[in-house]
Amino acid sequence: MAELKMPEINSVIIAGNLTKDPVFRQTNSGGTPVVNFSIACNRRFRDSNHQWQEDVCYVGVVAWNKLAESCRDNLRKSSAVLVDGELQSRTWKAQDGTSRTVVEIKARRIQFLNKRKKNGEEDEEDEEGFIEDEAHETHHGHIEDDGHMYEYKYLTSD
């Protein structure tokens, strides 16, 4: 009898707001750009008494190379993003000698969701001047909702 193999699927899509400004750095070996940030994603549900409740999930995100530079230049605390990536875990030794492990999302694509005023004037969260190199595909668009115009830019990491 043939042995069944479980498919190797590791894909995450999540939307939320940055809890703090992104932390940008470059690796010691080669100076590869990397950025870390965390987002808060809210979930509404009804409890056993049929009352609406809200739960918040905090998720760490890491982005590399040009995507990291774009995050550094365009994101800050409370920025809204949609992240498409995969889960990864990493382990390191803390200063006290104990091992620490974290599970985070390694971003493949990040969609910046920025609010714009309807009359075309840009508010402080606009991303005009955004530059993406030719190796990365960028999609631009606008969505109108509740009288506000939202601009989005969808980036890829490769």
GROMACS elastic network, one bead per residue, 0.5 to 0.9 nm:
[ bonds ]
;  ai    aj funct       b0    kb
    5     8     6  0.88920   500
    6     9     6  0.88857   500
    9    86     6  0.89642   500
   10    85     6  0.82409   500
   10    86     6  0.53705   500
   10    87     6  0.64339   500
   10    88     6  0.88921   500
   11    84     6  0.74701   500
   11    85     6  0.58249   500
   11    87     6  0.69993   500
   12    83     6  0.77714   500
   12    84     6  0.57370   500
   12    85     6  0.52676   500
   12    86     6  0.53874   500
   12    87     6  0.69535   500
   12   105     6  0.75117   500
   12   107     6  0.89857   500
   13    82     6  0.71244   500
   13    83     6  0.56136   500
   13    85     6  0.65366   500
   13    86     6  0.84077   500
   14    41     6  0.75590   500
   14    81     6  0.83536   500
   14    82     6  0.57040   500
   14    83     6  0.53873   500
   14    84     6  0.67482   500
   14    85     6  0.88356   500
   15    39     6  0.79816   500
   15    40     6  0.82680   500
   15    41     6  0.63338   500
   15    42     6  0.89964   500
   15    80     6  0.73965   500
   15    81     6  0.56327   500
   15    83     6  0.61679   500
   15    84     6  0.88828   500
   16    39     6  0.54454   500
   16    40     6  0.52277   500
   16    42     6  0.74167   500
   16    58     6  0.89841   500
   16    78     6  0.87691   500
   16    79     6  0.82934   500
   16    80     6  0.56895   500
   16    81     6  0.57120   500
   16    82     6  0.66131   500
   16    83     6  0.84718   500
   17    38     6  0.81681   500
   17    39     6  0.50165   500
   17    40     6  0.54250   500
   17    41     6  0.69371   500
   17    77     6  0.76075   500
   17    78     6  0.50331   500
   17    79     6  0.53114   500
   17    81     6  0.61834   500
   17    82     6  0.87909   500
   18    21     6  0.70271   500
   18    22     6  0.79069   500
   18    37     6  0.68437   500
   18    38     6  0.56875   500
   18    40     6  0.64588   500
   18    75     6  0.80560   500
   18    76     6  0.68811   500
   18    77     6  0.50805   500
   18    79     6  0.54578   500
   18    80     6  0.66571   500
   18    81     6  0.77160   500
   19    22     6  0.88954   500
   19    37     6  0.77190   500
   19    38     6  0.58998   500
   19    39     6  0.54991   500
   19    40     6  0.63605   500
   19    58     6  0.84486   500
   19    76     6  0.86420   500
   19    77     6  0.55743   500
   19    78     6  0.60194   500
   19    79     6  0.84827   500
   20    23     6  0.87284   500
   20    37     6  0.70221   500
   20    38     6  0.71250   500
   20    39     6  0.82510   500
   20    76     6  0.67341   500
   20    78     6  0.70970   500
   21    37     6  0.70312   500
   21    38     6  0.88282   500
   21    72     6  0.86966   500
   21    75     6  0.71009   500
   21    78     6  0.81587   500
   21    79     6  0.88599   500
   22    35     6  0.64291   500
   22    36     6  0.57463   500
   22    38     6  0.78626   500
   22    71     6  0.74019   500
   22    72     6  0.64503   500
   22    75     6  0.68887   500
   22    76     6  0.62332   500
   22    77     6  0.75180   500
   23    34     6  0.83929   500
   23    35     6  0.54424   500
   23    36     6  0.52324   500
   23    37     6  0.63454   500
   23    72     6  0.76413   500
   24    33     6  0.73373   500
   24    34     6  0.59171   500
   24    36     6  0.66297   500
   24    37     6  0.89252   500
   24    68     6  0.74070   500
   24    69     6  0.79394   500
   24    71     6  0.86122   500
   24    72     6  0.62783   500
   25    31     6  0.84932   500
   25    32     6  0.83167   500
   25    33     6  0.60346   500
   25    34     6  0.56031   500
   25    35     6  0.63453   500
   25    36     6  0.87395   500
   26    29     6  0.85420   500
   26    30     6  0.81267   500
   26    32     6  0.50990   500
   26    34     6  0.58350   500
   26    35     6  0.84402   500
   27    30     6  0.63571   500
   27    32     6  0.51602   500
   27    33     6  0.66513   500
   27    34     6  0.73329   500
   28    31     6  0.57389   500
   28    32     6  0.79926   500
   29    32     6  0.75524   500
   32    64     6  0.74155   500
   32    65     6  0.61190   500
   33    63     6  0.84669   500
   33    64     6  0.57748   500
   33    66     6  0.73513   500
   33    67     6  0.86579   500
   33    68     6  0.60621   500
   33    69     6  0.67147   500
   34    62     6  0.70557   500
   34    63     6  0.57202   500
   34    65     6  0.61860   500
   34    66     6  0.87800   500
   34    67     6  0.83868   500
   34    68     6  0.52063   500
   34    69     6  0.76132   500
   35    61     6  0.82230   500
   35    62     6  0.57038   500
   35    63     6  0.53685   500
   35    64     6  0.65343   500
   35    65     6  0.87243   500
   35    67     6  0.85643   500
   35    68     6  0.50535   500
   35    69     6  0.76119   500
   35    71     6  0.72313   500
   35    72     6  0.70226   500
   36    60     6  0.72150   500
   36    61     6  0.57031   500
   36    63     6  0.66530   500
   36    68     6  0.82974   500
   37    59     6  0.85457   500
   37    60     6  0.58777   500
   37    61     6  0.53867   500
   37    62     6  0.66761   500
   37    63     6  0.88296   500
   38    58     6  0.66273   500
   38    59     6  0.53642   500
   38    61     6  0.56704   500
   38    62     6  0.86263   500
   38   104     6  0.89955   500
   39    57     6  0.81750   500
   39    58     6  0.56873   500
   39    59     6  0.54231   500
   39    60     6  0.65266   500
   39    61     6  0.75960   500
   39    78     6  0.85438   500
   39    80     6  0.85729   500
   39    81     6  0.82883   500
   40    56     6  0.62955   500
   40    57     6  0.56524   500
   40    59     6  0.65403   500
   41    55     6  0.83978   500
   41    56     6  0.56383   500
   41    57     6  0.51875   500
   41    58     6  0.64207   500
   41    59     6  0.78236   500
   42    54     6  0.66850   500
   42    55     6  0.57562   500
   42    57     6  0.63689   500
   42    58     6  0.88814   500
   43    53     6  0.83319   500
   43    54     6  0.55976   500
   43    55     6  0.51772   500
   43    56     6  0.62569   500
   43    57     6  0.78378   500
   44    52     6  0.67517   500
   44    53     6  0.57120   500
   44    55     6  0.64318   500
   44    56     6  0.88873   500
   45    50     6  0.87867   500
   45    51     6  0.81380   500
   45    52     6  0.56568   500
   45    53     6  0.54082   500
   45    54     6  0.63756   500
   45    55     6  0.80526   500
   46    49     6  0.75070   500
   46    50     6  0.50226   500
   46    51     6  0.51846   500
   46    53     6  0.58778   500
   46    54     6  0.86173   500
   47    50     6  0.51375   500
   47    51     6  0.55097   500
   47    52     6  0.64834   500
   47    53     6  0.65573   500
   48    51     6  0.74564   500
   49    52     6  0.88164   500
   59   103     6  0.85888   500
   59   104     6  0.65884   500
   59   105     6  0.75430   500
   60   102     6  0.86895   500
   60   103     6  0.76197   500
   60   105     6  0.62188   500
   60   106     6  0.88368   500
   61    83     6  0.82986   500
   61    85     6  0.89523   500
   61   104     6  0.55545   500
   61   106     6  0.60076   500
   61   107     6  0.66454   500
   62    68     6  0.80210   500
   62   104     6  0.71434   500
   62   105     6  0.61925   500
   62   106     6  0.50402   500
   62   107     6  0.60739   500
   63    66     6  0.86173   500
   63    67     6  0.60414   500
   63    69     6  0.87428   500
   63    71     6  0.80188   500
   63   105     6  0.85514   500
   63   106     6  0.60553   500
   63   107     6  0.52191   500
   63   108     6  0.75741   500
   63   109     6  0.88031   500
   63   110     6  0.89471   500
   63   157     6  0.77711   500
   64    67     6  0.57597   500
   64    69     6  0.79179   500
   64   106     6  0.83780   500
   64   107     6  0.79124   500
   64   108     6  0.89142   500
   64   157     6  0.71873   500
   65    68     6  0.52805   500
   65    69     6  0.65804   500
   65    70     6  0.89006   500
   65   157     6  0.73467   500
   65   158     6  0.87480   500
   66    69     6  0.50218   500
   66    70     6  0.61990   500
   66    71     6  0.86336   500
   66   132     6  0.77207   500
   66   133     6  0.78213   500
   66   136     6  0.81009   500
   66   156     6  0.89488   500
   66   157     6  0.68574   500
   66   158     6  0.85260   500
   67    70     6  0.50613   500
   67    71     6  0.62382   500
   67    72     6  0.86510   500
   67   107     6  0.84613   500
   67   108     6  0.84050   500
   67   109     6  0.78731   500
   67   110     6  0.79506   500
   67   132     6  0.87296   500
   67   136     6  0.86058   500
   67   155     6  0.71152   500
   67   156     6  0.70045   500
   67   157     6  0.53679   500
   67   158     6  0.85140   500
   68    71     6  0.51053   500
   68    72     6  0.61947   500
   68    73     6  0.86912   500
   68   157     6  0.85110   500
   69    72     6  0.50151   500
   69    73     6  0.62280   500
   69    74     6  0.86172   500
   70    73     6  0.51510   500
   70    74     6  0.59945   500
   70    75     6  0.80459   500
   70   130     6  0.77819   500
   70   131     6  0.78533   500
   70   132     6  0.76753   500
   70   155     6  0.87084   500
   71    74     6  0.52372   500
   71    75     6  0.52834   500
   71    76     6  0.84340   500
   71   110     6  0.85467   500
   71   112     6  0.88102   500
   72    75     6  0.60427   500
   72    76     6  0.79896   500
   73    76     6  0.86325   500
   73   127     6  0.88730   500
   73   130     6  0.81788   500
   74    79     6  0.87366   500
   74   112     6  0.81115   500
   74   125     6  0.84279   500
   74   126     6  0.85537   500
   74   127     6  0.63664   500
   74   130     6  0.77561   500
   75    78     6  0.84074   500
   75    79     6  0.58598   500
   75    80     6  0.84649   500
   75    81     6  0.87676   500
   75   112     6  0.79486   500
   75   125     6  0.87218   500
   76    79     6  0.56367   500
   77    80     6  0.89560   500
   79   112     6  0.77388   500
   79   113     6  0.73842   500
   79   114     6  0.72971   500
   79   125     6  0.79452   500
   80   111     6  0.86268   500
   80   112     6  0.63860   500
   80   113     6  0.51678   500
   80   114     6  0.67292   500
   80   115     6  0.89696   500
   81   110     6  0.66803   500
   81   111     6  0.55382   500
   81   113     6  0.54421   500
   81   114     6  0.84300   500
   82   109     6  0.83236   500
   82   110     6  0.57195   500
   82   112     6  0.66865   500
   82   113     6  0.74649   500
   82   154     6  0.87409   500
   83   105     6  0.83533   500
   83   107     6  0.63465   500
   83   108     6  0.77254   500
   83   109     6  0.60635   500
   83   111     6  0.64171   500
   83   112     6  0.88087   500
   84   105     6  0.83773   500
   84   106     6  0.84530   500
   84   107     6  0.58678   500
   84   108     6  0.57471   500
   84   109     6  0.51116   500
   84   110     6  0.62187   500
   84   111     6  0.83359   500
   85   105     6  0.60036   500
   85   106     6  0.54212   500
   85   109     6  0.65720   500
   85   110     6  0.85061   500
   86   104     6  0.82610   500
   86   105     6  0.54147   500
   86   106     6  0.53533   500
   86   107     6  0.66744   500
   86   108     6  0.75601   500
   87   103     6  0.66757   500
   87   104     6  0.56720   500
   87   106     6  0.61399   500
   87   107     6  0.88072   500
   88   102     6  0.83308   500
   88   103     6  0.56481   500
   88   104     6  0.56303   500
   88   105     6  0.61459   500
   88   106     6  0.64438   500
   89   101     6  0.67699   500
   89   102     6  0.55175   500
   89   104     6  0.63183   500
   89   105     6  0.86195   500
   90   100     6  0.82708   500
   90   101     6  0.55804   500
   90   102     6  0.56826   500
   90   103     6  0.67520   500
   90   104     6  0.84318   500
   91    99     6  0.66394   500
   91   100     6  0.54499   500
   91   102     6  0.66522   500
   92    98     6  0.84141   500
   92    99     6  0.56629   500
   92   100     6  0.54400   500
   92   101     6  0.66231   500
   92   102     6  0.89904   500
   93    96     6  0.78918   500
   93    97     6  0.57005   500
   93    98     6  0.56455   500
   93   100     6  0.61344   500
   93   101     6  0.89391   500
   94    97     6  0.52848   500
   94    98     6  0.54432   500
   94    99     6  0.60862   500
   94   100     6  0.64974   500
   95    98     6  0.74746   500
   96    99     6  0.88994   500
  107   110     6  0.68109   500
  107   156     6  0.86139   500
  107   157     6  0.73281   500
  108   155     6  0.82083   500
  108   156     6  0.57788   500
  108   157     6  0.50163   500
  108   158     6  0.74719   500
  109   154     6  0.67321   500
  109   155     6  0.51340   500
  109   157     6  0.58470   500
  109   158     6  0.88126   500
  110   153     6  0.80558   500
  110   154     6  0.57841   500
  110   155     6  0.54226   500
  110   156     6  0.69111   500
  110   157     6  0.84110   500
  111   152     6  0.63113   500
  111   153     6  0.53581   500
  111   155     6  0.62492   500
  111   156     6  0.89985   500
  112   127     6  0.88806   500
  112   151     6  0.79265   500
  112   152     6  0.54214   500
  112   153     6  0.54237   500
  112   154     6  0.66503   500
  112   155     6  0.84564   500
  113   150     6  0.66034   500
  113   151     6  0.60316   500
  113   153     6  0.72379   500
  114   125     6  0.60157   500
  114   126     6  0.61762   500
  114   127     6  0.77172   500
  114   149     6  0.86692   500
  114   150     6  0.55752   500
  114   151     6  0.52847   500
  114   152     6  0.63605   500
  114   153     6  0.88404   500
  115   122     6  0.86140   500
  115   123     6  0.74927   500
  115   124     6  0.89982   500
  115   125     6  0.67048   500
  115   126     6  0.71753   500
  115   148     6  0.71359   500
  115   149     6  0.62179   500
  115   151     6  0.63308   500
  115   152     6  0.88432   500
  116   119     6  0.85743   500
  116   120     6  0.71696   500
  116   121     6  0.71622   500
  116   122     6  0.56518   500
  116   123     6  0.58536   500
  116   124     6  0.86816   500
  116   125     6  0.76097   500
  116   126     6  0.67111   500
  116   148     6  0.65734   500
  116   149     6  0.50729   500
  116   150     6  0.54607   500
  116   151     6  0.66517   500
  117   120     6  0.57725   500
  117   121     6  0.56566   500
  117   122     6  0.61459   500
  117   123     6  0.65020   500
  117   147     6  0.86435   500
  117   148     6  0.59452   500
  117   149     6  0.59611   500
  117   150     6  0.82091   500
  118   121     6  0.72956   500
  118   122     6  0.89478   500
  118   144     6  0.83845   500
  118   147     6  0.66851   500
  118   148     6  0.52775   500
  118   149     6  0.52438   500
  118   150     6  0.87482   500
  119   122     6  0.87195   500
  119   149     6  0.87038   500
  120   149     6  0.83391   500
  122   125     6  0.76658   500
  122   126     6  0.58021   500
  122   127     6  0.88602   500
  122   128     6  0.86679   500
  123   126     6  0.58525   500
  124   127     6  0.86975   500
  126   151     6  0.79815   500
  127   130     6  0.58124   500
  127   151     6  0.86622   500
  127   153     6  0.89321   500
  128   131     6  0.88492   500
  132   135     6  0.81879   500
  132   136     6  0.65407   500
  132   137     6  0.78701   500
  132   138     6  0.71375   500
  132   155     6  0.83135   500
  133   136     6  0.58225   500
  133   137     6  0.82248   500
  134   137     6  0.70950   500
  135   157     6  0.89628   500
  135   158     6  0.69620   500
  136   155     6  0.68722   500
  136   156     6  0.56798   500
  136   157     6  0.66816   500
  136   158     6  0.60842   500
  137   154     6  0.80370   500
  137   155     6  0.61623   500
  137   156     6  0.59392   500
  137   157     6  0.86735   500
  137   158     6  0.84549   500
  138   153     6  0.65583   500
  138   154     6  0.55205   500
  138   155     6  0.50037   500
  138   156     6  0.70537   500
  139   152     6  0.79561   500
  139   153     6  0.55382   500
  139   154     6  0.51101   500
  139   155     6  0.70121   500
  140   151     6  0.75225   500
  140   152     6  0.58381   500
  140   154     6  0.67378   500
  141   150     6  0.84447   500
  141   151     6  0.59744   500
  141   152     6  0.55544   500
  141   153     6  0.68592   500
  141   154     6  0.89881   500
  142   149     6  0.66020   500
  142   150     6  0.55341   500
  142   152     6  0.61779   500
  143   148     6  0.84015   500
  143   149     6  0.58812   500
  143   150     6  0.51418   500
  143   151     6  0.65476   500
  143   152     6  0.79152   500
  144   147     6  0.65957   500
  144   148     6  0.57212   500
  144   150     6  0.61169   500
  144   151     6  0.88321   500
  145   148     6  0.54509   500
  145   149     6  0.65447   500
  145   150     6  0.76268   500
  146   149     6  0.84201   500
